[in-house]
């Protein structure tokens, strides 16, 4: 149920813009407001918060550990973190994927789940989460942060394979 369509639309746009601009510190508050005004966006809101938490965790670890195996093009995969350090994120991501949301929101949330699995070195699970994007996904109707997530899906499918990691 959409409690206030104008506010829901505004917060959805602001959340999208914050993510596009890398202003992830704004995500939890905007996600909360979006979810308050449109409970059909629960999956989107929760997944965005998980992505922010995941980005924060990876950023804190990158200061301590270098990236893992780089491929011939200079692309590198993120440092692998222990599943224990991501327990809360895994739990929250599972809740996000089971939450109310559109098919598109759930598919895009799978990309964030894929990123989570990659950071734990579980490449096979990551690829499984994003396989839906490998077969001719049309980019003409994709815009905003959804475009970024679809590009991530393509990268997540190709990077482990390019680096010689298959699971």
Secondary structure by P-SEA (a helix, b strand, c coil): ccccaaaaaaaaaaaaaaaaaccccccaaaaaaaaaacccaaaaaaaaaaaaaaaaaaaaaaaccccccccccccccccccccccaaaaaaaaaaaaaccccaaaaaaaaaaaaaaaaaacaaaaaaaacccccccccccccccaaaaaaaaaaaaacccccccccc
